[in-house]
């Protein structure tokens, strides 16, 4: 711990040392950014032993992916927080996201390798340190996956760091796992992540636009379809959901993770409320069978709604 850092930000005050990997990652962050400790205090409050054990496993996976470059990932996380603060100022002033089209996001973010590298690195740590993100991981792991039938077929759109996909391929009940993305580079990174995480079975990774017409002969066949933190990046999210619905097997379930009021450098589709997030899913011909609303770290749901802060909407639909 750097000289001059008050003892109130010691990791021991945030998480028990028995959660070794979580404590290690918190140590790395607080050592570089002690002012962030107050935020971290709200990231794990209220989690019971089962949730903390799952968060520890999430930290383990993230630690593997960051590897020896953890200090770089911490710096990128701090940079991402600063970029999001800029986007939030614009959002509060104008009541809309700064970007409105995929072409704009492509030009500013996806086609900008230095920006994209730091963005991806920082977002990986956000999966642990942001309460709404870790809650999504817990809900997926503890509630959604255990409810799937033996021999389930799994599809994920936009698998990103592979955290959800790695859980699916590790499940003994999973017979087939597939993932789609529009970017060859993203798929390469997902494949690398799965390899580093020691995935015991392969996943079929395909370059495919969720808005493109289905290839001949394709049809319903997936017992689980996951689209997590993707819809806010699309110009036509309803069409994406409707297209995916056609790929659900009878009795299949879709796990939808989408934020409301979540300004970011590449977010283009604004959902202003939890009710409108639900309406989006239902407009695609899906029935929402469960919905959880997880506010940003440090916020109650009521405060987040009142102050127009980010809320992660976790829906299971059929």
C-alpha positions as CSV (number, residue, x, y, z in Angstrom):
1,X,0.0,0.0,0.0
2,X,1.5,3.4,-1.0
3,X,2.7,5.7,1.8
4,X,0.0,8.1,2.9
5,X,-3.0,5.9,2.0
6,X,-5.4,5.9,4.9
7,X,-6.0,2.6,6.6
8,X,-9.7,3.0,5.9
9,X,-9.0,1.7,2.4
10,X,-7.3,-1.5,3.4
11,X,-8.6,-4.5,1.5
12,X,-9.3,-6.3,4.8
13,X,-12.1,-3.7,5.3
14,X,-13.7,-4.6,2.0
15,X,-13.4,-8.4,1.6
16,X,-12.2,-11.2,3.8
17,X,-8.7,-12.4,3.0
18,X,-10.1,-15.9,2.7
19,X,-11.3,-14.8,-0.8
20,X,-7.7,-14.7,-2.0
21,X,-8.1,-13.8,-5.7
22,X,-10.7,-11.2,-5.0
23,X,-8.5,-9.6,-2.3
24,X,-5.5,-9.7,-4.7
25,X,-7.4,-7.8,-7.5
26,X,-8.8,-5.3,-5.0
27,X,-5.3,-4.8,-3.6
28,X,-4.0,-4.1,-7.1
29,X,-6.8,-1.5,-7.8
30,X,-6.6,0.3,-4.4
31,X,-2.8,0.5,-4.6
32,X,-3.1,2.3,-7.9
33,X,-6.3,4.2,-7.1
34,X,-6.9,4.5,-3.3
35,X,-9.7,7.0,-3.9
36,X,-11.8,4.2,-5.5
37,X,-12.0,2.2,-2.3
38,X,-15.2,4.0,-1.2
39,X,-16.8,2.8,-4.4
40,X,-15.6,-0.7,-3.9
41,X,-17.1,-0.8,-0.5
42,X,-20.5,-1.0,-2.1
43,X,-19.6,-3.5,-4.7
44,X,-19.8,-6.6,-2.4
45,X,-22.0,-5.5,0.5
46,X,-25.0,-7.7,1.1
47,X,-23.5,-10.8,-0.7
48,X,-23.9,-13.9,1.4
49,X,-21.3,-16.8,1.5
50,X,-22.7,-18.5,-1.7
51,X,-22.6,-15.2,-3.6
52,X,-19.1,-14.4,-2.4
53,X,-17.8,-17.8,-3.4
54,X,-19.1,-17.2,-6.9
55,X,-17.6,-13.7,-6.9
56,X,-14.3,-15.3,-5.9
57,X,-14.5,-17.6,-8.9
58,X,-15.3,-14.6,-11.1
59,X,-12.2,-12.9,-9.7
60,X,-10.2,-16.0,-10.5
61,X,-11.3,-16.0,-14.1
62,X,-10.6,-12.4,-14.5
63,X,-7.2,-12.8,-12.9
64,X,-6.3,-15.5,-15.4
65,X,-7.3,-13.4,-18.3
66,X,-5.4,-10.3,-17.1
67,X,-2.4,-12.5,-16.3
68,X,0.9,-10.7,-15.7
69,X,-0.5,-7.5,-17.2
70,X,-2.9,-6.9,-14.3
71,X,-1.4,-3.4,-13.7
72,X,-2.2,-2.4,-17.2
73,X,-5.7,-3.7,-16.8
74,X,-6.1,-1.6,-13.6
75,X,-4.9,1.5,-15.5
76,X,-7.3,0.8,-18.3
77,X,-10.1,0.3,-15.8
78,X,-9.4,3.8,-14.3
79,X,-9.3,5.2,-17.8
80,X,-12.6,3.6,-18.7
81,X,-14.2,5.1,-15.6
82,X,-13.0,8.6,-16.7
83,X,-14.4,8.0,-20.2
84,X,-17.7,7.0,-18.8
85,X,-17.8,10.1,-16.7
86,X,-17.5,12.2,-19.8
87,X,-20.3,10.3,-21.5
88,X,-22.4,10.7,-18.4
89,X,-22.0,14.5,-18.4
90,X,-23.2,14.6,-22.0
91,X,-26.1,12.3,-21.2
92,X,-27.2,14.4,-18.2
93,X,-27.0,17.6,-20.2
94,X,-28.7,16.4,-23.4
95,X,-30.9,13.5,-22.3
96,X,-29.5,11.2,-25.0
97,X,-26.4,9.2,-25.8
98,X,-23.7,11.0,-27.6
99,X,-23.6,8.5,-30.5
100,X,-26.7,7.4,-32.5
101,X,-25.4,5.0,-35.1
102,X,-23.3,1.9,-35.4
103,X,-21.2,3.7,-38.0
104,X,-20.2,6.3,-35.4
105,X,-19.3,3.7,-32.9
106,X,-17.3,1.9,-35.5
107,X,-15.3,5.0,-36.4
108,X,-14.7,6.1,-32.9
109,X,-14.3,2.9,-31.0
110,X,-14.2,-0.4,-32.9
111,X,-11.9,0.8,-35.6
112,X,-9.6,2.5,-33.1
113,X,-7.2,-0.3,-31.9
114,X,-5.5,1.7,-29.0
115,X,-8.9,2.9,-27.7
116,X,-10.5,-0.5,-28.1
117,X,-7.6,-2.3,-26.3
118,X,-7.9,-0.1,-23.2
119,X,-11.7,-0.2,-23.4
120,X,-11.8,-4.0,-23.4
121,X,-9.2,-4.3,-20.7
122,X,-11.1,-1.9,-18.4
123,X,-14.5,-3.5,-19.0
124,X,-13.1,-6.9,-18.0
125,X,-12.4,-5.5,-14.5
126,X,-15.8,-3.8,-14.4
127,X,-17.3,-7.3,-14.5
128,X,-16.0,-7.7,-10.9
129,X,-15.9,-4.2,-9.5
130,X,-19.3,-2.9,-10.7
131,X,-22.1,-4.4,-8.6
132,X,-24.6,-4.5,-11.5
133,X,-22.1,-6.4,-13.6
134,X,-21.2,-9.0,-10.9
135,X,-24.9,-9.4,-10.1
136,X,-25.5,-10.3,-13.8
137,X,-22.7,-13.0,-13.5
138,X,-24.3,-14.4,-10.3
139,X,-27.8,-14.5,-11.8
140,X,-26.5,-16.3,-14.9
141,X,-24.5,-18.8,-12.9
142,X,-26.8,-19.5,-10.0
143,X,-30.2,-19.1,-11.5
144,X,-30.2,-19.4,-15.3
145,X,-27.8,-22.2,-16.1
146,X,-29.0,-24.6,-13.3
147,X,-32.5,-24.3,-14.8
148,X,-31.5,-25.7,-18.2
149,X,-32.3,-29.3,-19.1
150,X,-29.7,-32.1,-19.5
151,X,-28.2,-32.1,-22.9
152,X,-29.0,-28.4,-23.5
153,X,-27.8,-26.6,-26.7
154,X,-26.4,-23.1,-25.9
155,X,-26.0,-20.0,-28.1
156,X,-24.4,-16.8,-27.0
157,X,-24.4,-13.6,-29.1
158,X,-21.4,-11.3,-28.5
159,X,-19.5,-13.5,-26.1
160,X,-16.8,-10.9,-25.3
161,X,-14.4,-12.0,-22.7
162,X,-16.0,-15.4,-22.6
163,X,-17.0,-15.3,-18.9
164,X,-20.5,-16.6,-19.5
165,X,-19.5,-18.9,-22.3
166,X,-16.8,-20.5,-20.2
167,X,-19.5,-21.4,-17.5
168,X,-21.7,-23.0,-20.2
169,X,-19.0,-25.2,-21.7
170,X,-17.9,-26.3,-18.2
171,X,-21.4,-27.6,-17.4
172,X,-21.8,-31.3,-17.7
173,X,-25.4,-30.7,-18.8
174,X,-24.2,-28.8,-21.9
175,X,-24.3,-30.8,-25.1
176,X,-23.3,-28.1,-27.6
177,X,-22.1,-24.5,-27.2
178,X,-22.0,-21.9,-29.9
179,X,-21.3,-18.2,-30.1
180,X,-21.8,-15.5,-32.8
181,X,-20.1,-12.2,-33.3
182,X,-19.7,-9.7,-36.2
183,X,-16.0,-9.3,-35.5
184,X,-13.3,-11.9,-36.4
185,X,-11.0,-10.2,-33.9
186,X,-13.6,-10.4,-31.1
187,X,-14.0,-14.1,-31.9
188,X,-10.3,-14.6,-31.8
189,X,-10.1,-13.0,-28.4
190,X,-13.0,-15.1,-27.1
191,X,-11.3,-18.3,-28.3
192,X,-8.0,-17.2,-26.6
193,X,-9.9,-16.4,-23.4
194,X,-11.6,-19.9,-23.4
195,X,-8.2,-21.5,-23.9
196,X,-6.6,-19.5,-21.1
197,X,-9.5,-20.4,-18.8
198,X,-9.0,-24.1,-19.6
199,X,-12.3,-24.8,-21.2
200,X,-12.7,-28.6,-21.2
201,X,-14.8,-28.7,-24.3
202,X,-14.8,-26.7,-27.5
203,X,-17.3,-24.0,-28.4
204,X,-18.3,-23.4,-32.0
205,X,-17.4,-19.7,-32.8
206,X,-18.9,-18.2,-35.9
207,X,-18.7,-14.8,-37.6
208,X,-22.4,-13.9,-37.9
209,X,-24.5,-10.7,-37.8
210,X,-27.6,-11.3,-35.6
211,X,-29.5,-9.0,-37.9
212,X,-28.7,-11.0,-41.0
213,X,-31.2,-13.4,-42.5
214,X,-30.7,-17.0,-41.2
215,X,-28.9,-19.3,-43.5
216,X,-30.9,-22.0,-45.4
217,X,-31.8,-24.9,-43.2
218,X,-31.3,-23.2,-39.9
219,X,-34.2,-23.1,-37.4
220,X,-35.1,-23.6,-33.8
221,X,-32.7,-25.7,-31.9
222,X,-31.2,-23.9,-28.9
223,X,-32.4,-24.5,-25.4
224,X,-30.6,-21.4,-24.2
225,X,-29.8,-18.2,-26.0
226,X,-27.8,-15.5,-24.2
227,X,-27.5,-11.9,-25.4
228,X,-25.7,-9.9,-22.7
229,X,-24.7,-6.3,-23.0
230,X,-25.3,-6.3,-26.8
231,X,-28.6,-4.7,-27.5
232,X,-27.5,-1.2,-26.5
233,X,-24.9,-1.4,-29.2
234,X,-27.5,-2.1,-32.0
235,X,-29.6,0.3,-34.1
236,X,-32.4,-2.3,-34.3
237,X,-32.5,-4.4,-31.1
238,X,-36.1,-5.5,-31.5
239,X,-35.2,-7.1,-34.8
240,X,-32.2,-8.9,-33.3
241,X,-34.4,-10.3,-30.5
242,X,-37.1,-11.4,-32.9
243,X,-34.5,-13.2,-35.1
244,X,-33.1,-15.0,-32.1
245,X,-36.5,-16.1,-31.0
246,X,-36.8,-18.1,-34.1
247,X,-33.8,-20.1,-33.0
248,X,-35.3,-21.1,-29.6
249,X,-36.1,-24.8,-29.3
250,X,-39.6,-25.6,-27.8
251,X,-39.4,-24.8,-24.1
252,X,-36.2,-22.8,-24.6
253,X,-35.2,-19.8,-22.6
254,X,-33.4,-16.6,-23.5
255,X,-31.2,-14.7,-21.1
256,X,-31.3,-10.9,-21.9
257,X,-28.9,-8.5,-20.1
258,X,-29.5,-4.9,-21.2
259,X,-28.8,-1.6,-19.3
260,X,-31.0,1.4,-19.1
261,X,-29.6,4.9,-18.9
262,X,-26.1,3.7,-19.5
263,X,-24.0,6.2,-21.4
264,X,-20.8,4.7,-22.8
265,X,-18.5,5.5,-25.7
266,X,-20.2,2.9,-28.0
267,X,-23.7,2.7,-26.7
268,X,-26.2,4.0,-29.3
269,X,-29.7,2.6,-28.2
270,X,-31.1,4.3,-25.2
271,X,-33.7,2.6,-23.0
272,X,-34.9,5.1,-20.4
273,X,-36.6,2.7,-17.9
274,X,-36.9,-0.8,-16.7
275,X,-40.4,-0.9,-18.1
276,X,-39.2,0.1,-21.6
277,X,-36.5,-2.6,-21.4
278,X,-39.2,-5.2,-20.7
279,X,-41.4,-3.7,-23.5
280,X,-38.5,-4.1,-25.9
281,X,-38.2,-7.8,-25.2
282,X,-42.0,-8.3,-25.4
283,X,-42.2,-6.4,-28.7
284,X,-40.1,-9.1,-30.2
285,X,-42.7,-11.7,-29.5
286,X,-41.1,-13.0,-26.3
287,X,-42.7,-13.5,-22.9
288,X,-40.7,-12.3,-20.0
289,X,-40.9,-14.9,-17.2
290,X,-38.5,-13.1,-14.8
291,X,-36.9,-9.7,-14.5
292,X,-34.3,-8.5,-12.1
293,X,-33.2,-4.8,-11.9
294,X,-29.7,-4.3,-10.6
295,X,-28.7,-0.6,-10.0
296,X,-25.2,0.8,-10.3
297,X,-22.9,0.3,-7.3
298,X,-23.9,2.5,-4.4
299,X,-27.4,3.1,-5.6
300,X,-30.7,1.7,-4.5
301,X,-33.2,1.0,-7.3
302,X,-35.4,3.9,-6.2
303,X,-32.4,6.3,-6.2
304,X,-31.2,5.1,-9.6
305,X,-34.6,5.6,-11.1
306,X,-34.9,9.1,-9.5
307,X,-31.5,10.2,-10.6
308,X,-31.5,8.5,-14.0
309,X,-28.5,6.3,-13.2
310,X,-27.6,3.0,-14.8
311,X,-29.7,0.0,-14.0
312,X,-28.9,-3.4,-15.4
313,X,-32.0,-5.3,-16.5
314,X,-31.7,-9.1,-16.3
315,X,-34.6,-10.9,-18.0
316,X,-35.3,-14.5,-18.8
317,X,-37.8,-14.8,-21.6
318,X,-39.4,-17.6,-23.7
